[in-house]
């Protein structure tokens, strides 16, 4: 982030734009009163971009990177072996 800029209250009042330019450049501005620090003005943390969010989700195991580039293959329902689900449910509901 760089070395913070120290500025007295009177100068900060007279040259506010100078302090704001330093903050926009990523520096902290320490406001002083008679040489004693009393406040810090610092840039707000920027929200992560989409790439950073993707990397964090991958690290957490929520997202898995694609193994191949390009469009995803068309989705097709899977065929399961055995009786239809509705039939299985009906059989389970029947009194024994």
C-alpha positions as CSV (number, residue, x, y, z in Angstrom):
1,X,0.0,0.0,0.0
2,X,2.9,2.3,0.4
3,X,4.0,4.7,3.2
4,X,1.0,6.5,4.8
5,X,0.7,10.3,4.3
6,X,0.7,12.3,7.5
7,X,-1.2,15.5,7.3
8,X,-2.2,18.0,10.0
9,X,-5.9,19.0,10.5
10,X,-5.4,22.5,9.2
11,X,-3.7,21.4,6.1
12,X,-6.2,18.6,5.6
13,X,-9.0,21.2,5.8
14,X,-7.2,23.5,3.3
15,X,-6.1,20.8,0.9
16,X,-8.7,18.1,1.2
17,X,-8.3,17.2,-2.5
18,X,-4.6,16.3,-1.9
19,X,-5.6,13.8,0.9
20,X,-8.4,12.3,-1.4
21,X,-5.9,11.9,-4.3
22,X,-3.6,9.9,-1.9
23,X,-6.5,7.7,-0.8
24,X,-7.6,7.1,-4.4
25,X,-4.0,6.1,-5.1
26,X,-4.3,3.4,-2.4
27,X,-2.4,5.2,0.4
28,X,-3.5,5.7,4.0
29,X,-3.7,9.3,5.2
30,X,-3.0,9.8,8.9
31,X,-4.7,13.0,10.3
32,X,-2.7,14.6,13.1
33,X,-3.5,17.3,15.7
34,X,-0.4,19.0,16.9
35,X,1.7,16.1,15.7
36,X,-0.4,13.4,17.4
37,X,-2.3,11.0,15.1
38,X,-6.0,11.1,15.7
39,X,-7.6,9.5,12.6
40,X,-6.8,7.4,9.5
41,X,-8.5,7.8,6.2
42,X,-7.9,4.7,4.0
43,X,-9.3,3.2,0.8
44,X,-12.2,0.8,1.1
45,X,-11.5,-2.8,0.4
46,X,-12.6,-3.7,-3.2
47,X,-15.0,-6.5,-3.6
48,X,-13.5,-9.6,-5.2
49,X,-13.9,-9.9,-9.0
50,X,-15.5,-12.9,-10.7
51,X,-12.2,-14.7,-11.1
52,X,-11.4,-14.4,-7.4
53,X,-14.8,-15.7,-6.4
54,X,-14.4,-18.7,-8.8
55,X,-11.0,-19.5,-7.3
56,X,-12.4,-19.3,-3.7
57,X,-15.3,-21.6,-4.6
58,X,-12.9,-24.1,-6.2
59,X,-10.7,-24.0,-3.1
60,X,-13.8,-24.6,-0.9
61,X,-14.8,-27.7,-3.0
62,X,-18.1,-26.1,-4.1
63,X,-17.0,-25.7,-7.7
64,X,-15.0,-28.0,-9.9
65,X,-13.0,-26.7,-12.9
66,X,-14.0,-28.0,-16.3
67,X,-11.8,-30.7,-17.7
68,X,-12.3,-29.6,-21.3
69,X,-12.8,-26.2,-23.0
70,X,-15.8,-25.3,-25.0
71,X,-19.6,-25.7,-24.6
72,X,-21.1,-28.2,-22.3
73,X,-22.5,-31.4,-24.0
74,X,-26.3,-31.6,-24.3
75,X,-28.0,-32.9,-21.2
76,X,-29.8,-36.2,-21.5
77,X,-31.8,-38.0,-18.9
78,X,-30.3,-41.1,-17.5
79,X,-31.9,-44.5,-17.9
80,X,-32.1,-46.5,-14.7
81,X,-32.6,-50.2,-14.5
82,X,-35.4,-51.7,-12.5
83,X,-39.1,-50.9,-11.9
84,X,-40.4,-47.4,-12.4
85,X,-40.2,-45.2,-9.4
86,X,-44.0,-44.7,-9.2
87,X,-44.4,-48.5,-9.0
88,X,-41.8,-48.8,-6.2
89,X,-43.5,-46.1,-4.2
90,X,-47.0,-47.8,-4.6
91,X,-45.5,-51.1,-3.4
92,X,-44.0,-49.5,-0.4
93,X,-47.3,-47.8,0.5
94,X,-49.3,-51.0,0.3
95,X,-50.3,-52.5,3.7
96,X,-48.4,-55.6,4.6
